[in-house]
Amino acid sequence: MDKIKAYLFFCFVFLFLSCSDNVKEAIEYNKRIVLSYQKVADIKDKLMFYILVKDTTHFDLEYKEFVNQINLSEKEIGEIGSFENYPDFNNAALSMMSVYKDVAKKEILDLRFLVKKKLQLNKQDSSSENVFGEKLHKLNSVLDSEFNKFETAQQKFAAKFNLNDGVKN
């Protein structure tokens, strides 16, 4: 009977320790993906600042860094792969990088073009202001929509792997 109790105690301890290691690994996995995403988001925020203050010189420097960081983050996230055959969070992060690539090539450059054009004309033009506002709104809508998917995938990941109260960033 003591051997059975000792065996059951050993099994319980083993399961407890493996679960806590699994949670630690899931937390680390989550951090790596979020950090890769956050690097891109931070540079995007700088780009938007430069657009809003009409600083195309700094924008051009940051834009190169933005495109490079998207590619680096996409590679990092791809190399991280899925966690315990659960690819949803990783796929959502890769999808977010794909959307960033798309808006970097289109909407962000369109905004820069409009700012540059406005600076060259050196006058207020309500039609270009409207176009600028529409492009900015579209950019924000696309990124917000994709971020919501990313955040939902992160929350599902947190729930599936028992991370405390769901991990939110």
DSSP file (Angstrom, degrees, kcal/mol; ACC not computed):
  #  RESIDUE AA STRUCTURE BP1 BP2  ACC     N-H-->O    O-->H-N    N-H-->O    O-->H-N    TCO  KAPPA ALPHA  PHI   PSI    X-CA   Y-CA   Z-CA
    1    1 A M     >        0   0    0      0, 0.0     4,-2.3     0, 0.0     5,-0.2   0.000 360.0 360.0 360.0 -40.2    0.0    0.0    0.0
    2    2 A D  H  >  +     0   0    0      1,-0.2     4,-2.8     2,-0.2     5,-0.2   0.866 360.0  54.2 -63.6 -35.8    2.8    2.4    0.8
    3    3 A K  H  > S+     0   0    0      2,-0.2     4,-2.6     1,-0.2    -1,-0.2   0.895 108.7  48.6 -65.0 -38.2    4.4    1.7   -2.6
    4    4 A I  H  > S+     0   0    0      2,-0.2     4,-3.0     1,-0.2     5,-0.2   0.924 112.9  47.2 -67.3 -43.8    1.1    2.6   -4.3
    5    5 A K  H  X S+     0   0    0     -4,-2.3     4,-2.8     2,-0.2    -2,-0.2   0.922 113.7  48.2 -61.8 -44.0    0.8    5.8   -2.3
    6    6 A A  H  X S+     0   0    0     -4,-2.8     4,-2.6     2,-0.2    -2,-0.2   0.910 113.0  48.4 -63.1 -41.5    4.4    6.7   -3.1
    7    7 A Y  H  X S+     0   0    0     -4,-2.6     4,-2.7     2,-0.2    -2,-0.2   0.932 113.3  46.7 -64.6 -45.8    3.8    5.9   -6.8
    8    8 A L  H  X S+     0   0    0     -4,-3.0     4,-2.7     2,-0.2    -2,-0.2   0.899 112.6  50.1 -62.9 -40.8    0.6    8.0   -6.8
    9    9 A F  H  X S+     0   0    0     -4,-2.8     4,-2.7    -5,-0.2     5,-0.2   0.926 111.1  49.2 -62.5 -44.3    2.4   10.9   -5.0
   10   10 A F  H  X S+     0   0    0     -4,-2.6     4,-2.8     2,-0.2    -2,-0.2   0.918 111.8  48.9 -60.6 -44.1    5.3   10.7   -7.5
   11   11 A C  H  X S+     0   0    0     -4,-2.7     4,-2.8     2,-0.2    -2,-0.2   0.911 111.7  49.3 -62.9 -41.9    2.8   10.7  -10.4
   12   12 A F  H  X S+     0   0    0     -4,-2.7     4,-2.7     2,-0.2    -2,-0.2   0.941 113.2  45.8 -63.1 -47.1    1.0   13.7   -8.9
   13   13 A V  H  X S+     0   0    0     -4,-2.7     4,-2.9     2,-0.2     5,-0.2   0.914 113.2  50.6 -61.5 -43.5    4.3   15.6   -8.4
   14   14 A F  H  X S+     0   0    0     -4,-2.8     4,-2.6    -5,-0.2    -2,-0.2   0.934 112.5  45.9 -61.1 -46.4    5.4   14.7  -11.9
   15   15 A L  H  X S+     0   0    0     -4,-2.8     4,-2.4     2,-0.2    -2,-0.2   0.908 113.2  50.1 -63.4 -41.6    2.1   15.9  -13.4
   16   16 A F  H  X S+     0   0    0     -4,-2.7     4,-2.2    -5,-0.2    -2,-0.2   0.932 113.3  45.3 -62.2 -46.3    2.2   19.1  -11.4
   17   17 A L  H  X S+     0   0    0     -4,-2.9     4,-2.2     1,-0.2    -2,-0.2   0.895 112.9  50.0 -66.8 -39.3    5.8   19.9  -12.4
   18   18 A S  H  X S+     0   0    0     -4,-2.6     4,-2.3    -5,-0.2    -1,-0.2   0.890 110.3  50.9 -68.1 -35.8    5.2   19.1  -16.0
   19   19 A C  H  X S+     0   0    0     -4,-2.4     4,-2.5     2,-0.2    -2,-0.2   0.924 110.1  48.6 -65.8 -42.4    2.1   21.4  -16.1
   20   20 A S  H  X S+     0   0    0     -4,-2.2     4,-2.3     1,-0.2    -1,-0.2   0.885 111.6  49.8 -67.4 -35.2    4.0   24.3  -14.6
   21   21 A D  H  X S+     0   0    0     -4,-2.2     4,-2.6     2,-0.2    -1,-0.2   0.904 110.4  51.5 -65.0 -39.5    6.8   23.8  -17.1
   22   22 A N  H  X S+     0   0    0     -4,-2.3     4,-2.5     2,-0.2    -2,-0.2   0.912 110.3  48.0 -62.8 -42.9    4.2   23.8  -19.8
   23   23 A V  H  X S+     0   0    0     -4,-2.5     4,-2.6     2,-0.2    -1,-0.2   0.915 111.6  50.4 -64.1 -42.6    2.7   27.0  -18.6
   24   24 A K  H  X S+     0   0    0     -4,-2.3     4,-2.4     1,-0.2    -2,-0.2   0.918 111.8  47.8 -61.3 -42.8    6.1   28.6  -18.3
   25   25 A E  H  X S+     0   0    0     -4,-2.6     4,-2.6     2,-0.2    -2,-0.2   0.892 111.5  50.4 -65.0 -39.5    6.8   27.5  -21.9
   26   26 A A  H  X S+     0   0    0     -4,-2.5     4,-2.6     2,-0.2    -2,-0.2   0.892 110.4  49.8 -65.9 -39.6    3.5   28.9  -23.1
   27   27 A I  H  X S+     0   0    0     -4,-2.6     4,-2.5     2,-0.2    -2,-0.2   0.929 112.4  47.1 -63.7 -44.8    4.2   32.2  -21.4
   28   28 A E  H  X S+     0   0    0     -4,-2.4     4,-2.3     2,-0.2    -2,-0.2   0.907 111.7  51.0 -63.3 -42.0    7.6   32.4  -23.0
   29   29 A Y  H  X S+     0   0    0     -4,-2.6     4,-2.1     2,-0.2    -2,-0.2   0.940 110.9  48.8 -58.6 -49.3    6.1   31.5  -26.4
   30   30 A N  H  X S+     0   0    0     -4,-2.6     4,-2.7     1,-0.2     5,-0.2   0.916 110.3  51.3 -57.0 -46.6    3.4   34.2  -25.9
   31   31 A K  H  X S+     0   0    0     -4,-2.5     4,-2.7     1,-0.2    -1,-0.2   0.898 108.2  51.8 -60.5 -42.0    6.1   36.8  -25.0
   32   32 A R  H  X S+     0   0    0     -4,-2.3     4,-1.9     2,-0.2    -1,-0.2   0.915 113.0  43.8 -63.4 -43.5    8.2   36.0  -28.0
   33   33 A I  H  X S+     0   0    0     -4,-2.1     4,-2.3     2,-0.2    -2,-0.2   0.939 115.3  47.6 -68.2 -45.9    5.3   36.4  -30.4
   34   34 A V  H  X S+     0   0    0     -4,-2.7     4,-3.1     1,-0.2    -2,-0.2   0.900 110.7  52.3 -63.1 -40.3    4.0   39.6  -28.8
   35   35 A L  H  X S+     0   0    0     -4,-2.7     4,-1.9    -5,-0.2    -1,-0.2   0.911 109.0  49.9 -62.9 -42.1    7.5   41.1  -28.7
   36   36 A S  H  X S+     0   0    0     -4,-1.9     4,-1.0    -5,-0.2    -1,-0.2   0.912 114.8  44.6 -62.2 -42.2    8.0   40.4  -32.4
   37   37 A Y  H  X S+     0   0    0     -4,-2.3     4,-2.3     1,-0.2     3,-0.5   0.925 109.9  55.6 -64.9 -44.7    4.6   42.1  -33.1
   38   38 A Q  H  X S+     0   0    0     -4,-3.1     4,-2.6     1,-0.2     5,-0.2   0.828  99.5  59.9 -63.0 -33.7    5.3   45.0  -30.8
   39   39 A K  H  X S+     0   0    0     -4,-1.9     4,-1.4     2,-0.2    -1,-0.2   0.914 110.1  42.7 -59.1 -42.6    8.5   45.9  -32.6
   40   40 A V  H  X S+     0   0    0     -4,-1.0     4,-2.4    -3,-0.5    -2,-0.2   0.925 113.2  51.7 -69.2 -46.0    6.6   46.5  -35.8
   41   41 A A  H  X S+     0   0    0     -4,-2.3     4,-2.1     1,-0.2    -2,-0.2   0.876 107.0  54.0 -61.2 -38.4    3.7   48.3  -34.0
   42   42 A D  H  X S+     0   0    0     -4,-2.6     4,-1.6     2,-0.2    -1,-0.2   0.911 110.4  45.4 -63.4 -42.5    6.1   50.7  -32.3
   43   43 A I  H  X S+     0   0    0     -4,-1.4     4,-2.5     2,-0.2    -2,-0.2   0.888 109.8  55.3 -69.3 -37.8    7.7   51.7  -35.6
   44   44 A K  H  X S+     0   0    0     -4,-2.4     4,-2.4     1,-0.2    -1,-0.2   0.901 105.6  53.0 -59.4 -40.3    4.3   52.1  -37.2
   45   45 A D  H  X S+     0   0    0     -4,-2.1     4,-2.0     2,-0.2    -1,-0.2   0.895 108.3  49.7 -63.1 -39.7    3.4   54.5  -34.5
   46   46 A K  H  X S+     0   0    0     -4,-1.6     4,-2.5     2,-0.2    -2,-0.2   0.926 109.5  52.0 -62.9 -43.8    6.5   56.6  -35.2
   47   47 A L  H  X S+     0   0    0     -4,-2.5     4,-2.2     1,-0.2    -2,-0.2   0.920 109.0  49.6 -58.2 -44.4    5.6   56.6  -38.9
   48   48 A M  H  X S+     0   0    0     -4,-2.4     4,-2.6     2,-0.2    -1,-0.2   0.880 109.0  53.0 -64.7 -37.3    2.1   57.8  -38.1
   49   49 A F  H  X S+     0   0    0     -4,-2.0     4,-2.2     1,-0.2    -1,-0.2   0.947 109.7  48.0 -60.6 -48.0    3.5   60.6  -35.9
   50   50 A Y  H  <>S+     0   0    0     -4,-2.5     5,-3.0     1,-0.2     4,-0.3   0.857 111.9  50.5 -63.6 -34.6    5.8   61.7  -38.7
   51   51 A I  H ><5S+     0   0    0     -4,-2.2     3,-1.0     3,-0.2    -1,-0.2   0.941 110.8  48.4 -65.5 -47.0    2.9   61.7  -41.1
   52   52 A L  H 3<5S+     0   0    0     -4,-2.6    -2,-0.2     1,-0.3    -1,-0.2   0.828 115.9  42.5 -67.1 -31.7    0.7   63.7  -38.8
   53   53 A V  T 3<5S-     0   0    0     -4,-2.2    -1,-0.3    -5,-0.2    -2,-0.2   0.377 112.5-121.4 -94.2   5.1    3.4   66.3  -38.2
   54   54 A K  T < 5 +     0   0    0     -3,-1.0     2,-0.9    -4,-0.3    -3,-0.2   0.873  59.5 149.7  60.5  43.0    4.3   66.3  -41.9
   55   55 A D     >< +     0   0    0     -5,-3.0     4,-1.8     1,-0.2    -1,-0.2  -0.780  12.1 167.8-106.3  86.3    7.9   65.3  -41.4
   56   56 A T  H  > S+     0   0    0     -2,-0.9     4,-2.3     2,-0.2    -1,-0.2   0.754  70.4  62.6 -74.5 -23.4    8.7   63.3  -44.5
   57   57 A T  H  > S+     0   0    0      2,-0.2     4,-1.4     1,-0.2    -1,-0.2   0.968 111.0  36.6 -65.6 -52.3   12.5   63.3  -43.9
   58   58 A H  H  > S+     0   0    0      1,-0.2     4,-2.6     2,-0.2     5,-0.2   0.855 113.9  59.5 -67.9 -33.8   12.2   61.3  -40.7
   59   59 A F  H  X S+     0   0    0     -4,-1.8     4,-2.9     1,-0.2    -1,-0.2   0.943 102.7  51.8 -56.8 -48.1    9.3   59.3  -42.1
   60   60 A D  H  X S+     0   0    0     -4,-2.3     4,-1.4     1,-0.2    -1,-0.2   0.881 111.1  47.3 -59.8 -39.5   11.6   58.1  -45.0
   61   61 A L  H  X S+     0   0    0     -4,-1.4     4,-1.4     1,-0.2    -1,-0.2   0.930 115.7  44.2 -66.4 -45.3   14.2   56.9  -42.5
   62   62 A E  H  X S+     0   0    0     -4,-2.6     4,-2.8     1,-0.2    -2,-0.2   0.837 105.7  62.9 -68.4 -33.1   11.6   55.1  -40.3
   63   63 A Y  H  X S+     0   0    0     -4,-2.9     4,-2.5    -5,-0.2     5,-0.2   0.910 102.3  49.5 -61.0 -42.5    9.9   53.6  -43.3
   64   64 A K  H  X S+     0   0    0     -4,-1.4     4,-2.2     1,-0.2    -1,-0.2   0.923 112.9  47.1 -61.8 -43.2   13.0   51.6  -44.2
   65   65 A E  H  X S+     0   0    0     -4,-1.4     4,-2.8     2,-0.2    -2,-0.2   0.885 110.0  54.9 -64.6 -38.0   13.3   50.4  -40.6
   66   66 A F  H  X S+     0   0    0     -4,-2.8     4,-2.4     2,-0.2    -2,-0.2   0.941 109.5  45.0 -59.6 -50.9    9.5   49.6  -40.6
   67   67 A V  H  X S+     0   0    0     -4,-2.5     4,-2.0     1,-0.2    -1,-0.2   0.912 114.7  49.3 -62.9 -42.8    9.8   47.4  -43.7
   68   68 A N  H  X S+     0   0    0     -4,-2.2     4,-2.5    -5,-0.2    -1,-0.2   0.912 111.4  49.1 -61.8 -42.4   12.9   45.7  -42.4
   69   69 A Q  H  X S+     0   0    0     -4,-2.8     4,-3.1     2,-0.2     5,-0.3   0.871 107.1  54.8 -68.6 -35.7   11.3   45.0  -39.0
   70   70 A I  H  X S+     0   0    0     -4,-2.4     4,-2.7     2,-0.2    -1,-0.2   0.951 111.5  45.3 -59.0 -47.3    8.2   43.5  -40.6
   71   71 A N  H  X S+     0   0    0     -4,-2.0     4,-2.1     2,-0.2    -2,-0.2   0.908 114.9  47.4 -64.2 -42.2   10.4   41.1  -42.5
   72   72 A L  H  X S+     0   0    0     -4,-2.5     4,-2.8     2,-0.2    -2,-0.2   0.934 114.4  46.2 -63.8 -46.0   12.4   40.3  -39.4
   73   73 A S  H  X S+     0   0    0     -4,-3.1     4,-2.9     1,-0.2     5,-0.3   0.900 111.0  52.2 -65.3 -40.5    9.4   39.8  -37.2
   74   74 A E  H  X S+     0   0    0     -4,-2.7     4,-2.3    -5,-0.3    -1,-0.2   0.916 112.1  46.6 -61.2 -42.1    7.7   37.7  -39.8
   75   75 A K  H  X S+     0   0    0     -4,-2.1     4,-2.5    -5,-0.2    -2,-0.2   0.933 113.0  49.1 -64.9 -46.3   10.8   35.5  -40.0
   76   76 A E  H  X S+     0   0    0     -4,-2.8     4,-2.1     2,-0.2    -2,-0.2   0.936 113.1  46.4 -58.0 -48.2   11.0   35.2  -36.2
   77   77 A I  H  X S+     0   0    0     -4,-2.9     4,-1.7     1,-0.2    -1,-0.2   0.900 111.9  51.3 -64.5 -40.7    7.3   34.3  -35.8
   78   78 A G  H  < S+     0   0    0     -4,-2.3    -1,-0.2    -5,-0.3    -2,-0.2   0.898 111.1  48.0 -61.2 -40.8    7.6   31.8  -38.6
   79   79 A E  H  < S+     0   0    0     -4,-2.5    -2,-0.2     1,-0.2    -1,-0.2   0.819 105.1  59.2 -70.5 -30.9   10.6   30.2  -36.9
   80   80 A I  H  < S+     0   0    0     -4,-2.1    -1,-0.2    -5,-0.2    -2,-0.2   0.912  90.4 178.2 -63.0 -41.4    8.8   30.1  -33.6
   81   81 A G     <  -     0   0    0     -4,-1.7    -1,-0.1    -5,-0.1     2,-0.1  -0.150  35.5 -29.1  71.5-167.0    6.1   27.9  -35.2
   82   82 A S        -     0   0    0     -4,-0.1     2,-0.6     8,-0.1     3,-0.2  -0.388  58.3-121.1 -83.2 162.7    3.1   26.5  -33.4
   83   83 A F  B >  S-A   86   0A   0      3,-1.5     3,-1.2     1,-0.2     6,-0.1  -0.928  85.3 -23.6-108.2 117.7    3.0   25.6  -29.7
   84   84 A E  T 3  S-     0   0    0     -2,-0.6    -1,-0.2     1,-0.3     0, 0.0   0.902 125.8 -51.9  48.0  50.9    2.1   22.0  -29.0
   85   85 A N  T 3  S+     0   0    0     -3,-0.2    -1,-0.3     1,-0.2    -4,-0.0   0.759 111.6 122.8  59.2  28.1    0.4   21.6  -32.4
   86   86 A Y  B <   +A   83   0A   0     -3,-1.2    -3,-1.5     1,-0.1     4,-0.4  -0.863  29.0 167.1-117.1  93.6   -1.7   24.6  -31.7
   87   87 A P     >  +     0   0    0      0, 0.0     4,-3.2     0, 0.0     5,-0.3   0.530  46.4  95.9 -87.7  -5.9   -1.0   27.0  -34.7
   88   88 A D  H  > S+     0   0    0      1,-0.2     4,-2.3     2,-0.2     5,-0.2   0.882  86.7  43.8 -58.7 -45.8   -3.8   29.5  -34.3
   89   89 A F  H  > S+     0   0    0     -3,-0.3     4,-2.1     2,-0.2    -1,-0.2   0.928 117.0  46.9 -66.3 -44.1   -1.8   32.2  -32.3
   90   90 A N  H  > S+     0   0    0     -4,-0.4     4,-2.4     1,-0.2    -2,-0.2   0.919 112.4  50.2 -62.7 -43.9    1.2   31.8  -34.6
   91   91 A N  H  X S+     0   0    0     -4,-3.2     4,-2.4     1,-0.2    -1,-0.2   0.888 109.1  51.6 -62.6 -39.2   -1.0   32.0  -37.7
   92   92 A A  H  X S+     0   0    0     -4,-2.3     4,-2.1    -5,-0.3    -1,-0.2   0.889 110.2  49.2 -65.1 -38.6   -2.7   35.1  -36.4
   93   93 A A  H  X S+     0   0    0     -4,-2.1     4,-2.0     2,-0.2    -2,-0.2   0.908 111.8  48.4 -67.0 -41.4    0.7   36.8  -35.8
   94   94 A L  H  X S+     0   0    0     -4,-2.4     4,-2.0     1,-0.2    -2,-0.2   0.889 110.5  51.6 -65.0 -38.4    1.9   35.9  -39.3
   95   95 A S  H  X S+     0   0    0     -4,-2.4     4,-2.2     2,-0.2    -1,-0.2   0.890 106.9  53.7 -63.8 -39.0   -1.4   37.2  -40.7
   96   96 A M  H  X S+     0   0    0     -4,-2.1     4,-2.4     1,-0.2    -2,-0.2   0.904 108.4  49.6 -61.5 -41.6   -0.8   40.5  -38.8
   97   97 A M  H  X S+     0   0    0     -4,-2.0     4,-2.4     2,-0.2    -1,-0.2   0.881 108.7  53.3 -65.1 -37.6    2.6   40.7  -40.4
   98   98 A S  H  X S+     0   0    0     -4,-2.0     4,-2.2     2,-0.2    -2,-0.2   0.905 109.3  48.1 -63.6 -41.6    1.1   40.1  -43.8
   99   99 A V  H  X S+     0   0    0     -4,-2.2     4,-2.8     2,-0.2     5,-0.3   0.910 109.6  53.0 -65.7 -41.8   -1.4   42.9  -43.3
  100  100 A Y  H  X S+     0   0    0     -4,-2.4     4,-2.2     1,-0.2    -2,-0.2   0.916 108.4  51.1 -59.3 -41.6    1.5   45.2  -42.1
  101  101 A K  H  X S+     0   0    0     -4,-2.4     4,-1.6     2,-0.2    -2,-0.2   0.934 111.1  48.5 -59.0 -46.0    3.3   44.4  -45.4
  102  102 A D  H  X S+     0   0    0     -4,-2.2     4,-1.5     1,-0.2     5,-0.2   0.936 113.8  43.8 -62.2 -48.3    0.3   45.2  -47.4
  103  103 A V  H  <>S+     0   0    0     -4,-2.8     5,-2.9     1,-0.2     6,-0.5   0.812 109.0  59.1 -70.9 -27.2   -0.4   48.6  -45.7
  104  104 A A  H  <5S+     0   0    0     -4,-2.2     5,-0.3    -5,-0.3    -1,-0.2   0.884 110.8  42.3 -64.7 -36.7    3.3   49.5  -45.8
  105  105 A K  H  <5S+     0   0    0     -4,-1.6    -2,-0.2    -3,-0.2    -1,-0.2   0.759 132.8  13.9 -80.5 -25.6    3.2   49.2  -49.6
  106  106 A K  T  X5S+     0   0    0     -4,-1.5     4,-2.6    -5,-0.2     5,-0.2   0.741 125.6  30.4-116.2 -80.8   -0.1   50.9  -50.1
  107  107 A E  H  >5S+     0   0    0      1,-0.2     4,-2.3    -5,-0.2     5,-0.2   0.872 120.0  48.4 -60.6 -43.0   -1.9   53.0  -47.5
  108  108 A I  H  ><S+     0   0    0     -5,-2.9     4,-2.0     1,-0.2    -1,-0.2   0.920 114.8  45.3 -66.7 -41.7    1.2   54.2  -45.6
  109  109 A L  H  > S+     0   0    0     -6,-0.5     4,-2.5    -5,-0.3    -1,-0.2   0.863 110.5  55.2 -68.7 -34.3    3.0   55.3  -48.8
  110  110 A D  H  X S+     0   0    0     -4,-2.6     4,-2.3     2,-0.2    -2,-0.2   0.919 108.0  49.0 -61.9 -42.7   -0.3   56.9  -50.0
  111  111 A L  H  X S+     0   0    0     -4,-2.3     4,-2.3     2,-0.2    -2,-0.2   0.914 110.8  50.0 -62.8 -42.3   -0.4   59.0  -46.9
  112  112 A R  H  X S+     0   0    0     -4,-2.0     4,-2.7     1,-0.2    -2,-0.2   0.919 109.5  51.7 -61.9 -43.0    3.2   60.0  -47.3
  113  113 A F  H  X S+     0   0    0     -4,-2.5     4,-2.8     1,-0.2    -2,-0.2   0.918 109.5  49.6 -59.5 -44.8    2.5   61.0  -50.9
  114  114 A L  H  X S+     0   0    0     -4,-2.3     4,-2.4     2,-0.2    -1,-0.2   0.893 111.9  48.0 -63.4 -40.1   -0.4   63.2  -49.8
  115  115 A V  H  X S+     0   0    0     -4,-2.3     4,-2.5     2,-0.2    -2,-0.2   0.940 112.8  48.1 -64.7 -46.6    1.7   64.9  -47.2
  116  116 A K  H  X S+     0   0    0     -4,-2.7     4,-2.2     1,-0.2    -2,-0.2   0.913 112.3  49.4 -60.5 -43.5    4.5   65.5  -49.6
  117  117 A K  H  X S+     0   0    0     -4,-2.8     4,-2.3     1,-0.2     5,-0.2   0.917 111.0  49.7 -61.8 -44.0    2.1   66.9  -52.2
  118  118 A K  H  X>S+     0   0    0     -4,-2.4     4,-1.9     1,-0.2     5,-0.8   0.896 110.4  50.2 -64.3 -39.8    0.5   69.2  -49.6
  119  119 A L  H  <5S+     0   0    0     -4,-2.5    -1,-0.2     2,-0.2    -2,-0.2   0.882 110.9  49.6 -65.4 -38.1    3.9   70.5  -48.5
  120  120 A Q  H  <5S+     0   0    0     -4,-2.2    -2,-0.2     1,-0.2    -1,-0.2   0.895 114.6  43.2 -68.0 -39.9    4.9   71.2  -52.1
  121  121 A L  H  <5S-     0   0    0     -4,-2.3    -1,-0.2    -5,-0.2    -2,-0.2   0.782  93.3-154.8 -75.8 -26.0    1.7   73.1  -52.8
  122  122 A N  T  <5 +     0   0    0     -4,-1.9     2,-0.3    -5,-0.2    -3,-0.2   0.876  54.6  97.8  53.0  44.8    2.0   74.8  -49.5
  123  123 A K  S   <S-     0   0    0     -5,-0.8     2,-0.4     2,-0.0    -1,-0.2  -0.986  79.3 -97.8-153.0 162.3   -1.7   75.5  -49.2
  124  124 A Q        -     0   0    0     -2,-0.3     2,-0.4    -3,-0.1    -6,-0.0  -0.677  36.4-178.8 -81.4 132.0   -4.8   74.1  -47.6
  125  125 A D     >  -     0   0    0     -2,-0.4     4,-2.2     1,-0.1     5,-0.2  -0.939  17.0-160.0-135.4 110.7   -6.9   71.9  -49.9
  126  126 A S  H  > S+     0   0    0     -2,-0.4     4,-2.1     1,-0.2     5,-0.1   0.830  91.9  54.6 -64.2 -31.9  -10.1   70.5  -48.5
  127  127 A S  H  > S+     0   0    0      2,-0.2     4,-2.2     1,-0.2    -1,-0.2   0.907 110.3  45.4 -69.6 -39.1  -10.3   67.8  -51.1
  128  128 A S  H  > S+     0   0    0      2,-0.2     4,-2.6     1,-0.2    -2,-0.2   0.843 111.0  54.6 -71.0 -31.3   -6.8   66.5  -50.3
  129  129 A E  H  X S+     0   0    0     -4,-2.2     4,-2.6     2,-0.2    -2,-0.2   0.905 109.0  48.4 -64.1 -40.8   -7.6   66.8  -46.5
  130  130 A N  H  X S+     0   0    0     -4,-2.1     4,-2.5     2,-0.2    -2,-0.2   0.924 112.5  47.4 -64.4 -45.0  -10.7   64.6  -47.2
  131  131 A V  H  X S+     0   0    0     -4,-2.2     4,-2.6     2,-0.2     5,-0.2   0.920 112.2  50.7 -62.4 -43.4   -8.6   62.0  -49.1
  132  132 A F  H  X S+     0   0    0     -4,-2.6     4,-2.6     1,-0.2    -2,-0.2   0.933 111.2  48.2 -58.7 -47.5   -6.0   62.1  -46.4
  133  133 A G  H  X S+     0   0    0     -4,-2.6     4,-2.4     1,-0.2    -2,-0.2   0.894 112.0  49.2 -61.3 -41.4   -8.7   61.5  -43.7
  134  134 A E  H  X S+     0   0    0     -4,-2.5     4,-2.5     2,-0.2    -1,-0.2   0.911 112.4  47.4 -64.6 -43.2  -10.2   58.6  -45.7
  135  135 A K  H  X S+     0   0    0     -4,-2.6     4,-2.6     2,-0.2    -2,-0.2   0.914 113.0  48.7 -65.4 -42.3   -6.8   56.9  -46.2
  136  136 A L  H  X S+     0   0    0     -4,-2.6     4,-2.5    -5,-0.2    -2,-0.2   0.912 112.1  49.1 -63.7 -42.5   -5.9   57.3  -42.6
  137  137 A H  H  X S+     0   0    0     -4,-2.4     4,-2.6    -5,-0.2    -2,-0.2   0.917 111.3  49.5 -62.7 -43.9   -9.3   55.9  -41.5
  138  138 A K  H  X S+     0   0    0     -4,-2.5     4,-2.7     2,-0.2     5,-0.2   0.933 110.8  50.1 -61.6 -45.6   -8.9   52.9  -43.9
  139  139 A L  H  X S+     0   0    0     -4,-2.6     4,-2.5     1,-0.2     5,-0.2   0.944 113.2  45.5 -56.8 -50.1   -5.4   52.2  -42.6
  140  140 A N  H  X S+     0   0    0     -4,-2.5     4,-2.8     1,-0.2     5,-0.2   0.884 112.5  51.4 -63.6 -38.6   -6.6   52.3  -39.0
  141  141 A S  H  X S+     0   0    0     -4,-2.6     4,-2.5     2,-0.2     5,-0.2   0.929 111.4  46.9 -63.9 -45.5   -9.7   50.1  -39.8
  142  142 A V  H  X S+     0   0    0     -4,-2.7     4,-2.1     1,-0.2    -2,-0.2   0.942 116.7  43.2 -62.6 -48.0   -7.6   47.5  -41.5
  143  143 A L  H  X S+     0   0    0     -4,-2.5     4,-2.7    -5,-0.2    -2,-0.2   0.899 114.0  50.6 -67.4 -40.0   -5.0   47.4  -38.7
  144  144 A D  H  X S+     0   0    0     -4,-2.8     4,-2.4    -5,-0.2    -1,-0.2   0.922 110.4  50.0 -63.0 -43.2   -7.6   47.4  -36.0
  145  145 A S  H  X S+     0   0    0     -4,-2.5     4,-1.5    -5,-0.2    -2,-0.2   0.928 114.2  43.8 -61.2 -46.0   -9.6   44.6  -37.6
  146  146 A E  H  X S+     0   0    0     -4,-2.1     4,-2.3     1,-0.2    -1,-0.2   0.883 111.5  54.0 -69.1 -37.4   -6.5   42.4  -37.9
  147  147 A F  H  X S+     0   0    0     -4,-2.7     4,-3.3     1,-0.2     5,-0.2   0.898 104.4  55.6 -62.9 -38.9   -5.3   43.3  -34.4
  148  148 A N  H  X S+     0   0    0     -4,-2.4     4,-2.3     1,-0.2    -1,-0.2   0.895 108.6  47.7 -60.2 -39.2   -8.6   42.2  -33.0
  149  149 A K  H  X S+     0   0    0     -4,-1.5     4,-2.4     2,-0.2    -1,-0.2   0.917 112.9  48.8 -65.7 -42.8   -8.1   38.8  -34.7
  150  150 A F  H  X S+     0   0    0     -4,-2.3     4,-2.3     2,-0.2    -2,-0.2   0.930 112.5  47.6 -61.1 -46.9   -4.6   38.6  -33.3
  151  151 A E  H  X S+     0   0    0     -4,-3.3     4,-2.5     2,-0.2    -1,-0.2   0.892 110.8  51.3 -64.3 -40.3   -5.8   39.5  -29.8
  152  152 A T  H  X S+     0   0    0     -4,-2.3     4,-2.4    -5,-0.2    -1,-0.2   0.921 110.4  49.0 -62.0 -44.1   -8.6   37.0  -29.9
  153  153 A A  H  X S+     0   0    0     -4,-2.4     4,-2.3     1,-0.2    -2,-0.2   0.890 111.0  50.9 -62.7 -38.9   -6.1   34.3  -31.0
  154  154 A Q  H  X S+     0   0    0     -4,-2.3     4,-2.6     2,-0.2    13,-0.4   0.915 110.2  48.9 -64.9 -42.6   -3.8   35.3  -28.1
  155  155 A Q  H  X S+     0   0    0     -4,-2.5     4,-2.3     2,-0.2    -2,-0.2   0.885 111.4  49.3 -65.1 -38.9   -6.7   35.1  -25.6
  156  156 A K  H  X S+     0   0    0     -4,-2.4     4,-2.8     2,-0.2    -1,-0.2   0.900 110.9  50.7 -66.1 -39.8   -7.7   31.7  -26.9
  157  157 A F  H  X S+     0   0    0     -4,-2.3     4,-2.3     2,-0.2    -2,-0.2   0.940 110.4  49.6 -60.4 -47.4   -4.1   30.5  -26.6
  158  158 A A  H  <>S+     0   0    0     -4,-2.6     5,-3.0     1,-0.2     8,-0.2   0.899 113.4  45.9 -60.3 -41.8   -4.0   31.8  -23.1
  159  159 A A  H ><5S+     0   0    0     -4,-2.3     3,-1.2     3,-0.2    -1,-0.2   0.919 111.6  51.7 -67.9 -43.1   -7.2   30.0  -22.1
  160  160 A K  H 3<5S+     0   0    0     -4,-2.8    -2,-0.2     1,-0.3    -1,-0.2   0.875 117.6  37.6 -62.5 -37.9   -6.1   26.8  -23.8
  161  161 A F  T 3<5S-     0   0    0     -4,-2.3    -1,-0.3    -5,-0.2    -2,-0.2   0.155 112.8-114.9-105.2  19.4   -2.8   26.7  -22.0
  162  162 A N  T < 5 +     0   0    0     -3,-1.2     2,-0.3     1,-0.2    -3,-0.2   0.846  49.0 171.2  56.4  42.9   -4.1   28.0  -18.7
  163  163 A L    > < -     0   0    0     -5,-3.0     3,-2.1    -6,-0.2    -1,-0.2  -0.668  53.1 -76.9 -80.8 142.2   -2.2   31.3  -18.6
  164  164 A N  T 3  S-     0   0    0     -2,-0.3    -1,-0.1     1,-0.3    -5,-0.1  -0.114  99.5 -30.6 -49.3 116.2   -3.4   33.5  -15.8
  165  165 A D  T 3  S-     0   0    0      2,-0.1    -1,-0.3    -7,-0.1    -6,-0.1   0.685 118.9 -60.6  50.5  26.2   -6.7   35.1  -16.7
  166  166 A G    <   -     0   0    0     -3,-2.1     2,-0.6    -8,-0.2   -11,-0.1   0.461  65.0 -96.9  74.9 135.0   -5.8   35.2  -20.3
  167  167 A V        +     0   0    0    -13,-0.4     2,-0.4   -12,-0.1    -9,-0.2  -0.762  45.9 179.8 -90.0 125.2   -2.8   37.1  -21.5
  168  168 A K              0   0    0     -2,-0.6   -17,-0.0     1,-0.1    -2,-0.0  -0.936 360.0 360.0-122.8 148.5   -3.6   40.6  -22.7
  169  169 A N              0   0    0     -2,-0.4    -1,-0.1  -135,-0.0    -2,-0.0   0.380 360.0 360.0-117.7 360.0   -1.2   43.1  -24.0
